[in-house]
Amino acid sequence: MDPARLTPMPTSPISRRGLFGYAGAAGVGGAAGIVGGRAWGLSDAPTPEPPNRVLGQDYSPYGAQQAGIFTPQSQVAELVAFDLLPATDASALGRLMRVWTGDIAALMSGRPAAGDFAPELAQANVSLTALVGFGPGVFELEGLGPSLPAGFQEIPAMTHDRLEDRWNGGDLLIWVTADDATSVSHAVRRLVSDARPFASRRWTQRGFWRPTDASGAAVTGRNLFGQVDGSANPKGDVLEETVLSTDGWLAGGTQLVVRRIEMNLDTWDEATRDRQEASMGRRLSDGAPLTGESEGDDLDLAATADGSTVIALDAHARLAHPSQNRERRMLRRGLNYTHETVVDGAPVDTSGLIFCAFQANIADQFIPVQRSLDQADALNEWTTAIGSAVFVIPPGFSEGGYVGETLLG
């Protein structure tokens, strides 16, 4: 399946405004620098673009799927979960979805939403997407229980989990991404404000990612361990089969797991590079399997050297490999985070990964794989899940429609 077909990309040449949207990731000097005594980037001459350009884009809010699932990863993201207010029934939820849809359609088009208190902050060419999800509580509303999708459930407690309620659960989710934090913050502010008559904020998780190389071409990106994170995501027809539901009102939608994983960077930094790579089963330099030459190579799980398997039996890449999980897959999108918390009255910096996984059926896909990792993953020495939430992601919507209309309409 071609993601560009699901979420239309602009086909016209990049505009001057679009050029600044892209170059802004490198700072103002990169947008209008001085080279050889003259300004560049401001003339009408064609500006060559890097291959697989992912920054400075405009994505359509309309389509078979919501933008933010198959669209390329952006640099900044904010996930906000909400608890429904007691008076919010299915009808009221439908009203909120219509309001949010109007907000999303405007903001993704570079226009201020209705009643926007800072209309100047709405901007095109910032790769903005806004994704809406429904938590388990939505299906406890009168009349919606029979619509609970197959396989949608909370993640059972795992041995290595140390879950904190402040990062768990939620009845609703908005997930906003863009090239810059200003655009994300503005969109979130509008969506949160419009939700107040219907829902209260439960938690907010902010993350960041580097989805391009020095040339601006798309790359997988790295977590704070320095590992290339997200290799071997499904592609083509396998991607569609992995992610998209065929279940009733959710057909064309998906299910999302959000896990907040705290990473112990201090003890990780003390490990030798060989041990770090062995725990993952991939090289740190380029993300290639220890049995391969490039990131895209498949793992050779049977390869041996000096009487031992090259990819250790407890390596993360081995335990998560589809061949070890009855061909179970998921689409992973990670976000790095840093967060200051208070321990015994003193501020402490924590770091980690907001691990997000899309799949058609949580019970059949995510949970069995996670149980395998919980039992034996070498990375468990340095990682701890401290938050967990699940959401149904409704299908996309067309102009004149709204998010969730197949459930609430």
Buried (B, 14 or more C-beta within 10 A) or exposed (E): BEBEEBBEBBEEEBBEEBBBBBBBBBEEEEBEBEEEEEEEBEEEEEBEBBEBBBBBBBBBBBBBBBBBBBBBBBBBBBBBBBBBBEEBBBEBBBBBBBBBBBBBBBBBBBBBBEEBEEEEBBBBBBBBBBBBBBBBBBBEBEEBEEBBBBBBBBBEEBEBBEBBEEBBBBBBBBBBBBBBBBBBBBBBBBBBBBBEEBBEBBBEBBBBBEBBEEEBBBBBBBBBBBBBBBBBBBBEEBBBEBBBBEBEBBEBBBBBBBBBBBBBBEEBEEBEEEEBBBBBBBBBEEBBBBBBEEBEBEBBBEEEEEEEBBBBEBBBBBBBBBEBBEEBBBBBBBBBBEBEEEEEEEEEEBBBBBBBBBBBBBBEBBBEBBBBBBEEBBBBBBBBBBBBBBBBBBBBBEEEBBBBBBBBE
